[in-house]
Amino acid sequence: MITTHQPVMVDEVITYLITTPDGIYVDGTVGTGGHSAEIGKRIGPKGELICLDVDRSSIGLAKKRLSAFGEKIKIIRESYLDLDRVLKRIGIDGLNGILLDLGVSSYQLESSGRGFSFLKDEPLDMRMDQDRNITARELVNNSSMERLEGFLWNYAEERWAKLIARAIVEERRRGSITSSRQLALLIETTIPAKYHPRKRHPATKTFQALRIAVNGELDNIADFLEKTPLLLVKGGRLVVISYHSLEDRLVKQAFHHWEKGEVYPRKLPVFPKARPSLMKALRKKGLRPCQDEVNVNPRSRSAIMRVAERI
Ligand SMILES: C[S@@+](CC[C@H](N)C(=O)[O-])C[C@H]1O[C@@H](n2cnc3c(N)ncnc32)[C@H](O)[C@@H]1O
């Protein structure tokens, strides 16, 4: 069964992303094409939408879903990190808008068979890009206890990081950890029952941390944000939807640096003199989905959307 991913905050994405129907837009994380289908309907015959994703199966599903739009939508299996090279290759030198909808899709969680969900019994893989070398199974079975603890703390702020890392290392002395169910059960029995979170599975954070580690998600976001202002035309917009505070923190930091005129927030020193801003945040605070949307699509409850404009 293929699960349909319900795109999050669609109205808000359309309102902030599309400044002209004849513009050129990028959906950097097309998934199965939920947002792109809506963007496709809103851009005119001269408008263009370029869709990227690293997941081969998602790209296949998006191609089917978006085929009715014809030439107006191009779907390419590439990382958004390589967007600058993709644009050069197809002869585009400035964008009117870029959308990044971060995290994992419902399709990947529920139907990809790659062990993203602690509710399934699947091989521990967690690669979004099936051509990457390292799987979650390799990280879980071959990383030192300190490295595992680092993943859990740095990528999910898991307070039980040390205990879980120790339990994984002890468990693998008895044999490899190979499935999502095996790992989820191990965590369930490792974290004392009275400390299990009320509203989520005790393995939620561990699965998030491993997925981020396998796919280099936080580095990808930070690296991409370094290049973003240079990809947009004046008035072009960046819309980012994050699903946890570590992602959102990177977006907020980039916005802050852009306002100070710094293109490369991580690599350049802070300038002593004020420089003209490159991008301005369109709203000081991130936008949240409305309660009606959360009721219909509970996955949207952790979403936070931020928008910046090239000036
Ligand atoms: C939350 S889903 C996007 C869902 C999509 N907006 C929709 O409506 O169907 C995030 C997607 O980002 C993709 N992704 C992750 N890292 C990527 C990268 N570096 N470049 C391109 N896509 C990436 C994942 O494979 C996944 O399909």
Ligand as a Chemical Component Dictionary entry (heavy atoms), coordinates in Angstrom:
data_LIG
# 
_chem_comp.id                   LIG 
_chem_comp.type                 NON-POLYMER 
_chem_comp.pdbx_formal_charge   0 
_chem_comp.three_letter_code    LIG 
# 
loop_
_chem_comp_atom.comp_id 
_chem_comp_atom.atom_id 
_chem_comp_atom.alt_atom_id 
_chem_comp_atom.type_symbol 
_chem_comp_atom.charge 
_chem_comp_atom.model_Cartn_x 
_chem_comp_atom.model_Cartn_y 
_chem_comp_atom.model_Cartn_z 
_chem_comp_atom.pdbx_ordinal 
LIG C1  C1  C 0  8.722  16.065 4.279  1  
LIG S1  S1  S 1  9.216  15.280 2.800  2  
LIG C2  C2  C 0  8.593  16.362 1.557  3  
LIG C3  C3  C 0  7.157  16.124 1.225  4  
LIG C4  C4  C 0  6.639  16.973 0.071  5  
LIG N1  N1  N 0  6.645  18.373 0.390  6  
LIG C5  C5  C 0  5.240  16.549 -0.351 7  
LIG O1  O1  O 0  4.322  17.357 -0.239 8  
LIG O2  O2  O -1 5.094  15.396 -0.789 9  
LIG C6  C6  C 0  10.936 15.592 2.732  10 
LIG C7  C7  C 0  11.613 15.053 1.494  11 
LIG O3  O3  O 0  12.933 15.604 1.430  12 
LIG C8  C8  C 0  13.754 14.658 0.772  13 
LIG N2  N2  N 0  15.155 15.007 1.012  14 
LIG C9  C9  C 0  15.903 14.802 2.108  15 
LIG N3  N3  N 0  17.140 15.278 1.932  16 
LIG C10 C10 C 0  17.177 15.808 0.681  17 
LIG C11 C11 C 0  18.179 16.469 -0.074 18 
LIG N4  N4  N 0  19.408 16.683 0.410  19 
LIG N5  N5  N 0  17.867 16.889 -1.319 20 
LIG C12 C12 C 0  16.627 16.677 -1.840 21 
LIG N6  N6  N 0  15.641 16.060 -1.155 22 
LIG C13 C13 C 0  15.905 15.634 0.090  23 
LIG C14 C14 C 0  13.299 13.348 1.349  24 
LIG O4  O4  O 0  13.680 12.262 0.542  25 
LIG C15 C15 C 0  11.775 13.543 1.432  26 
LIG O5  O5  O 0  11.149 13.026 0.301  27 
# 
loop_
_chem_comp_bond.comp_id 
_chem_comp_bond.atom_id_1 
_chem_comp_bond.atom_id_2 
_chem_comp_bond.value_order 
_chem_comp_bond.pdbx_ordinal 
LIG C1  S1  SING 1  
LIG S1  C2  SING 2  
LIG S1  C6  SING 3  
LIG C2  C3  SING 4  
LIG C3  C4  SING 5  
LIG C4  N1  SING 6  
LIG C4  C5  SING 7  
LIG C5  O1  DOUB 8  
LIG C5  O2  SING 9  
LIG C6  C7  SING 10 
LIG C7  O3  SING 11 
LIG C7  C15 SING 12 
LIG O3  C8  SING 13 
LIG C8  N2  SING 14 
LIG C8  C14 SING 15 
LIG N2  C9  SING 16 
LIG N2  C13 SING 17 
LIG C9  N3  DOUB 18 
LIG N3  C10 SING 19 
LIG C10 C11 SING 20 
LIG C10 C13 DOUB 21 
LIG C11 N4  SING 22 
LIG C11 N5  DOUB 23 
LIG N5  C12 SING 24 
LIG C12 N6  DOUB 25 
LIG N6  C13 SING 26 
LIG C14 O4  SING 27 
LIG C14 C15 SING 28 
LIG C15 O5  SING 29 
# 
